[in-house]
């Protein structure tokens, strides 16, 4: 290797190893440094050992990574075996010649012994591609490009039509170098040859270098897709640039990083498979996955996990300790904090404007009818006071509200059940009129609900999932008694409401004007966070008109049916809460960090 290339690679590796950057939404370098510090070393050790005795593996892993990313994104779906009910990707013709699955399994087995349920199969595939290609250099060159055809082989059947029947007239592809074509015919002696393989880079088939582009300029690209690169001016210019070895290594690395971020599953999406060739089957894997993310720093927009790890390292522990202590003695708090977070995010975004007190000159959000029954402000103040004593002017009230919602609901499980990305700043405006205009009403029909959520960039799916929060908490009679006594203004009952349940509700709410009595929204388990809400909904026992409205739309009903599965609900609720928690957040220099959550800084 020449001196310039060597120094280039060293500088890339050293510089890259110092950074923890976000890419593709929530990916970053050294993701497992806390949860599984030896993960990348374990992968590299096994991969390098296998490549040392099998020089064809780099091409296999590079191709495996490529094929994986181009189907459903880089999610290791390429590793799944077919079942009696499903033909998996492995069974597709382009994938029948893939190899190296046994080595991936070996890596996964070792990682499961070291850090059970932590390292994803998708990351193993990406690391195996990088490390196998890097073996000849004895250093990571994860700066690599779709010049991946510089290593590996091609089966005759995938290019022999260029030799024998290019236009259907028993002719050869005129763009193919005639000497090279003659050589290929000695290897692939007929169109029907399905066995013979030929190096894609005849000069250095096992070396990762830029010879592919030199061969391309000599019209020695093996596949028609290779030759096609010279039929476009922009592509040809790029090929010419990549004749320079240093340019190739730089550009290949950038493109591999972009490819490796295609439709990745992050946060609470997908799962961490215990075995790479089969999907997990139980809810415990979900909790392992969520617990893992509680340990890691991931990025989302400009919010991220553990935003305060340097400025206030114990911030999240302080919030959790106070919230858990209060919930232990008051089981109604999870519903209160969940509702507070929801009402905050739907007015001006998640900026803690719901906490601001009214003044003689301004009626704040707290004064709006939907917020008159909110509670828990005193506990938010308690948390803020403790944090101000520990890290003055650092932790925002908006983040405290988001964390309080998550931690209060999670107390039941004694582990976090969704990720809270932090870094929000506090708003300085709070208006009663905006709360009335933005908070979805329990009287909304489906069309109005859908529009309300769409205004916050939330989907019908999010609408249904977040409605599942009604599995805890209570409703005041005046918000649903119209369904019992005067649904259409004719002293009638809502016909969509289960009649037995309606009769029970009438014993609790004895007149339409009752504003005091409260009724559990989930009569079966009002204090347990679970998916019972959706079972109740299917029995036509949704308390509010907005609950019943979910069954009036086919897409929403489909989502309700999916969420009857407990694991689906927990996974989807985690995702939707993260999306809701990112609504119109104030970041950077916007807003402020309030010293007192109920008052804008002077």
Secondary structure, 3 states (H helix, E strand, C coil): CCHHHHHHHHHHHHHHHCCCCEECCCEECCCCCCCCCCHHHHHHHHHHHHHHHCCCHHHHHHHHHHHHHCCCCCCCHHHCCCECCECCHHHCHHHCCCCCHHHHHHHHHHHHHHCCCCCCHHHHHHHHHHHHHHHHHCCCCCCCCCCHHHCCEEEHHHCCHHHHCCCCCCCCCCCCCHHHHHHHHHHCCCCCCCCCEEECCCCCCCCCCCHHHHHHHCCCCCCHHHHHHHHCHHHHHHHHHCCCHHHHHHHHHHHHHHHCCCCCCCCCCCCCCCECCECCCCHHHHHHHHHHHHHCCCEECCEECCCCCCCCCCHHHHHHHHHHHHHHHCCCHHHHHHHHHHHHHCCCCCCCHHHCCCECCECCHHHCHHHCCCCCHHHHHHHHHHHHHHCCCCCCHHHHHHHHHHHHHHCCCCCCCCCCCECCEECCCCCHHHHHHHCCCCCCCHHHHHHHHHCCCCCHHHHHHHHHHHHCCEEEHHHCCHHHHCCCCCCCCCCCCCHHHHHHHHHHCCCCCCCCCEEECCCCCCCCCCCHHHHHHHCCCCCCHHHHHHHHCHHHHHHHHHCCCHHHHHHHHHHHHHHHCCCCCECCCCCECCCECCECCC
